[in-house]
Structures are given as C-alpha cells and as structure tokens.
Amino acid sequence: MRTTSGMGAAALVLALVAGAGQPAWASTSASAASAAARVEAAKINLVAGDLPGWDRSPHVTSSSGNADRNQLASCAGTRQPGSVDVVDINAPYFDKGDAQVTSSVVVVRTRNDGLQDLAGMKGKKLLPCVQKISVPYLKSQAGTGVKLSGITITRAHPSWLPPSSFGYRISLVISGKTSSGATEKEDLVSDTYGFLVGRAQVELVANEISRSGSVKPSPTLEKRLVHLLDTRANRYAG
C-alpha cells in the first residue's frame, strides 16, 4: 500500500473508519458470542475468493477504538454495542493498488435492536456526532508527523443499496514527510454502507487514495460487493 511518511496513514484511516465511524455496527463482544451466530456472520462476510488478486491483512481493533465507538453510540442514539451484540465478525482488510475494502457482520439479540440501531445510523445526529467524536480520535491516532485535514462527512445512498440501509462518505487529506524529508499529500475518500437483514447488521467500507485529487472508490466494485453481502445475508441471516 502506498502511504505518506512510511507510517501507514492510509491503512490507519481504513482501520479507524472501519471501526470508529460505526457506533453499534462494529464492536467486540466475544464473551457473549454464540457458535451459531459466529457461523452465520462468517458465511456473510467478505473472503479472499471475493477479491482475487487482492492482498489481505488482519483486522485491527483497539481498546481506545472501542471506547470511541461507545461514545459515538451514545451521541448518535444507537444502542450500546455490549448490551445488544451477540457476536461481531470482521473480515480482513483487502488491498489492491490504491483501493482498500473490508466488511463486518454484527448479529444482535433481536430484530428490534437492529432496527433501533438503524434508526440511529439514518438519523440527523450521526454525521455531527462523527464530526464531534470520531474525527478528533482519528487525528489523535494518526501518528507523529502525519496530519489529517480537509475532513468532510456527507450522506451517501446510491440507488443500488438494499432496503433498511444507510451510507456516508468521509473525505480527507493525509500529509506527511517522506524518507527524503519532502512533504507529500494523499487524498482519501472512504465510503461506508450498512444494512440490516434479520438480526444481522452488515457493513462494507471502501477506500481509495490518490496523490492527484478527485479520487473516489469504484461504484462498480462497491455495488458488486454490497450485492454479494446482501445475497449472503438473505441466505444465512437468522
């Protein structure tokens, strides 16, 4: 993956956006996991065969990221992850050139829990809460010498999203020093799409980075992967 300053800033942003930006949709509650829910989630998530030729790396979680998600859940009006999640399964990060994608599946206790979370994710509070809570966290985790600027957050809801869904886009500029001491900048756009099928909260995060601006993730790729996840969710979700 190409990143500024050799510090993995773009990879960091993917990890943070794939966690910090989603209140109750991407949490960790392994102690409450059931075997059946784990099997269900694993059957839905992205796997290597879905993205041939893409590199894989393990999903990253942290205690500080979990704390940020809990704060965001309270702000946005979704349920606290630990109180409603049965199990959470994160796919690996998939990387090819300047594109990165990942997915997650959270199985909640009841369909009503999922509907309440969905209402929060579609509500008016979400974007201001992401700006207030997750953006400062994102900046604090970027590392010495790496600067995140020009951060904008907008709703995204293409026509091909399934029912009971939400979407939003985060755009930002990553700047930092190269090994030679020069300052370089990369534009990054991250799209997040989530939808509810039964008790399964399914999410796709897709990033694209560029040094030339005017960058955005491939809508063709996003549409294909969302359709794939939706098809599996309708087949396997309880």
N, C-alpha and C positions, 0 to 999 in steps of 0.2 A: 504494500500500500504506500502511496506517495504521501508524505506529510511534511509540514514545515518543522524546522528546528530539530528534526530527528526525535521528537518526543512523542510521536504517535497521537498528535492532537485530533486528527480526524477520527481515528479509532476510538479515542476517548469520547468524542462527541457522540458517536454512534452508541457507545455503551451507556452514556448518560441519557441520551434521548430515548433509548430503548428501555429505560427504567424510570428516570426522574420525571419524565413527562407524562407518565400514566399513573394516576392515583391508585385505583384499586385493581387495575388490569394487569399489573406485573409486579407481583410481590413474592415473598418467600415464606411459606408456612409448612415446611416439610413435616413437622411434628404432627400435623393434622391430616396428612395425606392418606388417601385410601388407595389400595392397589388398583381397584377398578378405574378410578378417576385418572390415575397415572397412565394406565394403558390407553385410555380414551384420549388424553391430551397428546401422548406421544404419537398416536396414529394420525392426528390432525396436523401437527407441526411440520415445518419445512425440514427436509432431509437432503443429503448430498445428491441423491438422484434427481431432485427437482431442479438443481442448478449445476449441470455437468460442466466441468472446466473451471468452476469457481473454487477458490481456496477457502478453507474452514479454519476458524479459531474458536476456542471455548468462550461461552457466555460469561461475562464478568458481573458479579454482584458485590455489594459492599454494605456494611452496616450504616454508613453515612447516607448512602443512596436509599436504603430502606427508610431511614428517618425522614428524608426529604419527601418520599412518596407518601408517608403517613401525614405529613404536614399538608401536602397538596390535596390529599383526600379530604381532610377536614375543611380546607378552604373551598374546594370545589363542590362539596356537598355529597361526595360519594361515601360508601361505607368504608370503615377501617379494614384494610386487607386482612389482618389477622383474625377478624371477627367473622368473616364471611367466606374466605377461601378454603376449599378442600385441598386443592393441590395446584401448583404452578409449575409448568414445564417450559423452559426457554430453549429455543433452537440455537445452534451455534451461530456465530457471525459468518456470513458468506461474503467473500471479497473477490472482485474481478476488475482490474484496472482502477478506475476512479469511482466505481459503484460498490456499495455495501448494502446488504439486506439482512434482516433477521425476523423471527416471528416468536410469538409466545402464546400459550394457551393457559388460561386460568379457569378452573372448574369451581364454581361457587356452590354454596349449600342448596339454594333454591333458585328457581327461575325469577322469583320476585326480587331476590338480592341482585341478580344480574340486571333486571330492569331498572332498579334504583341506581345502580352504578351507571348504566347507560344514560339515564336522565341527567346525571351529573356531568358526564362527558359531553353531552349535547347542550348543556345549559350555558347561560350567559357568563357564569363565574369562571369557567375553565380557563380561557385564554388570559384574563387578568391574573388568575392565580398562578399559572405557569410563568408569566412575566414576573410576578412578585416573589415567587418561591424558587422555582427551578432555574431561572436564568442566573440569579446570584450564585446558586450552588454550582451550576455549570462553570461559571467564571472562576469560582474558588478552586475547582478541581483541575483547571486547565494546565497548571504547572508553571514553574518559573520560566520567564522569557516568552511565554505563549499568551497572546491576547485575543480575546473574542470580542468582536464589535459588530455594529450594524445588525443586531438581532431583531428580527421581526417574526411575529406569530400570526398566522391567518387561518381561517377555516378552509377546509378543502373537502368537497363532496362531489366527486365525479359521478356521472350517471350510472356507471357500472358497479358502484358499491352495492352490496346486498342489503336487504331490509335490516332494520334495527342496527344501524351503523353510525359511525362518526368519522371525521377525518380532520386533520390540521397539518399545516406546513410551518416549519421553522427554518428561516434563512439567516445566515450569519457569515462573517468573515473571520478567518483564522490567520493571524500573523505571528511570525517568529523569526528567529535567526537560523540561518543555515550553518553548516560546519565551517564555511569560509567567513562567516560573520555578516553576510548580507541579509537584509530583511526580505522575506518573501511573504506573500499573501495567497490564501486559497479561499475561494467562495465555496460554501457548503449549503446545500438545501436538503432538508430531511422531511420526508412525508410519513405521517403516521395514520394508519387506517385500522379501525377496530369494529367488530360486530359481534352480536350475541346470537348464538344458536342453542336453544335449550338452556342448559346451565353453563355452557362453555363460552367464555369471553376470548375471542380470537383476535390477534393483533399482528399487523405487518408494519415494520419500519424499513423504509428505503432511503438511502442517502446517495448523493452524487457530489463529488468535489471537483473543482476546476481552478486553474490559475488565470483563466481568461474571462471569467464572469459569465452571466447569462446561462447559468447551469441549473438543471433540474433533473430529478430522476426520470427514467424512461416510463411514460404512461403505459406503454405496451407491456413492459415487464411487470409493472405494478398490477395491471388488470389481470394478467395471466396468473400471478401468484395469489392474488385475492380470490380469484375464481377457484383456484386449486384448493385453497384453505377452506373456502365456503363449501365446496363439494364434499370435502372430507368431513367437515363439521356436521353437515346434514346427514352424513352416513353414520358417523360414530358418536356424536354428542348425545348424552342422555337427557 
